[in-house]
């Protein structure tokens, strides 16, 4: 088979709106991945800035550009990309964040070797708008404990996720409600300890928009999570907190992790 006509293994979905400030760095981090067989579906959501111009500067044939004439919003843009996705797996990327060069390679390997897991997130380094490290969040690979922890808060770092491309769509509750729906369907979700994303925190980030509404929607989803069966016991929870302590100590002393 001609490599140019080969079906992509991964579809990377990148919604963009007013992303000009950090978009170039984000695009380079995806296009320079060690794993090459992917398509990058970029949804320019009627950006009024120079985002579209930046995207068009890239001539990489793996880029599939969708240019929304009217703004569809974050979830609407992701869904537009997912409906076009041809990959066996879908990965989410956001316009401010930086992916480790081996992100796709490592995530793909994990999902290929763990057929019982539907979706994964990863550990991440949080950075400010100048790229300076703020903090590190090390995750743990335990799908039962993650299902329990999701009953309290959203413990998956969104721009790190990869999942099986199986007719998945988002709604107004964004990814948190997606995780609930997947668990309700009996799908397993987990995090892996690899630091594969630099997550940028700044006032203009998409995650900063409409905080009050986001908090209201989050509280509604938490109520739904608590309707699910808790499959953990006291020993599971005790073991988790011990593991979490050692995760914290290890992370404090690590350097150059991404």
N, C-alpha and C positions, 0 to 999 in steps of 0.2 A: 504493500500500500504506500502511495506517495505520502511522505510526512506532512506535506502541506494540506492534504485532504483528510488527514487523520482526525477523528472525533476527539475533542478535548476531554481530558480526564477530569479537569476541574474548571468550573465557571466562577470567576471572581467577580462579585457584584460591587460596584462602586457608585453610590449616589453622590451627586455633586450639586451644591447650591451655595453661591458666594464663597467658593473655595479657593480663590486665587492665591491667598497668602501662603498656604502650605501644600498646595496641590502638586506642585512639581516634585517635591521631596517624596510625597506619597506615591506618585506614579513610578518614580525611579525604583522605589523599594519593591514594588510588585514586578515590574518588568525585568528586574535583575535577579529574580529568584533562581535558585539552583535547579528547581524542577521547571521544565520548560513547556510541557504539554498542557497549557491552559488557555482559556479565552478570558479577556478582561472586558466585561460589559460595563461601560460607563454611562450613567444616566445623568445627563446635564439637565437639571430641573428648572429650566427657564432662568438660569443665572443672569443677573443684570451686570455682573462684573466681567473680568477677562477670563473666566474659567474656561469657556469654550475655546478661546484662542490658545490657551495653554495646552488643552487636550489635543487640538489639531496640529500642534507642533510635533507631536509624536507620530511616526510613520510605521510603527510596529503593527504587523498584520494580525496580531492576536487581539488588538483593540477592536471592540464592536461598540460604536458610539450611537446612543439613542438621545436625541435632542428634543426634550419636551417643549412644546410651544407654550403650554400653560403649566404653571406650577402644580405638581401633584402631591407635594409633601414627601416626607422621608419614607414612610411605609409604602406609599403609592409608587414611588420611584424604585424602591427595592423590588416590589412585586412586578413592575414592568420588566426589570432585569431578569428576575427568576422565570418569568414566562418565556423568555427567549433563551434561557440557559440550556446548553446541550451537554454539559458535563455530567459525569456520574456523581460528582460531589459539587457542592456550592460553598464558596467561602465569602465572607463579608469583609469589606475594607471600607474605612471611612476617610474622608478627605483631609483630615488633620494628622493622621497617625502613620507610623512607620512600621513596616513589617520586616522582621529578621530575614536575611537572605535564604535561610532554610525553612522558613515558616511552612510553605506549601508542601515541601518534601517531607517534613516531620509529621505534619497533620495527616497527610495522605497515608503515610506508612502506618500510623496508629489506627486509622479507621479501616484500612485494608486488613490489618492483623487483629482487629477486635470487632467482628461482625455483629456482636450483641450491643454495640454502642452506636447510637444514631447521630449524635451531635457532640462535638467537643469544643471547649474553650481552652485557653492557655493562661499561663502566668504572664505578667506584664510589668514594665517599668513605666511609671507615670512621670511625664516631663512637662515643663512649662512652655510658654510660647517661644522661648529662646532655645529650647532643646535641653535645658538643664534638668537633671534628675530631681524629682520631688520625693518619690517614694517607690518602693517595690512591693508588688503583691504576688506572693508565691501561692499557687493553687495546689490542690491535692487530687489524686486520681482515685476517686471512690464514688461511684455513681449512686449508691444507696444513701450515703451521707449528703451528697449534693442535693438529692431529691428532698431530703429533710431540711437542709439549709435554705432551699428556695422558698420554703414556707414562711421564712422570716425576712429575707431580702434577696435581691437579684445578685447572685454570686458568680455570674458568668460575665466575663469581659467581652462585650459585644463585638468590637472590631477584631477579635481573635478567633471567631467561631468558624467552623467548617462542619457541614452536615451532608447527609445523603440527599441527593436531589430527587425528592419523591413527592412532587406536587405540594410543596410547602409555600404558603403565603402568609404575609403579616397582616395585622389589622391595626386599628387605632391605638391599641395597647402596646404596640411594638413587640420587641423580642420577649418581654417578660411573659406575656400571655401566650406566645408561641411555645415557650418552655412548659407552661401549664398544659396546653393542649397536647403536646407530645407525651408528657408523663401520663396524662389521662388515657392516651392511646396505648400505654404500655411500653413506650420507647425509653431507652436509657440515655442519659446525658451525663457527661463527666468533664472535668478539667484535667489538663496534664501539667506537670510542674515546669516544663520548658518555658523560658522567657522568650516569647516569639513576637511580641508587639511592644512598641513604644506608644503609649496612650497619652495624647497631648491634652492638657487641661488649660483652657483659656476662656475669657469671657464671651467670645464669639462662636464657640463650639456649638455644633448642632444640639448636643446634649444639654446646653445651657438655655435653650429656648423654652418658654412657657413652663417654667418650673412648677408653678402651682397646679397646672393641669396634669403634668406628669406625675406629681405626687398623689393627686387624687386617683388617677388611673392605677398607679402602683398599689395603693391601699385596696382598691377593688379587686385586683388580681391576687393579692395576699389572702384575702378572704376566700377566694376560690381554691387556692392552694391548700388551705387548711381543711377543705372538704375531702382531700385525697387521703388514702390510708397511709399511716406512718409505718414503714416497714423496718424501722430500726428499733433497737432496744437500749436499755440503760448502758450495757457494756459497750455497744457500738458508739454511743455518744461520748462515753468516758475515753475510749480509745481515740476518738476523733480529736478531743480537746488536748490530749497528750501529744498526738501527732502534730496538731496545729502549733503547739508551743515550740517543738523542735524545728518545724518549718520556719517559724519566726526567727529563732536563733540563727539558723543556717543562712537565711536571707540577709540578716543584719551584717554578716561577716563576708558576704560574697561581693566580688568586684568584677567589673567588665563582663557582665552576664549577658549583655546584648550589644 
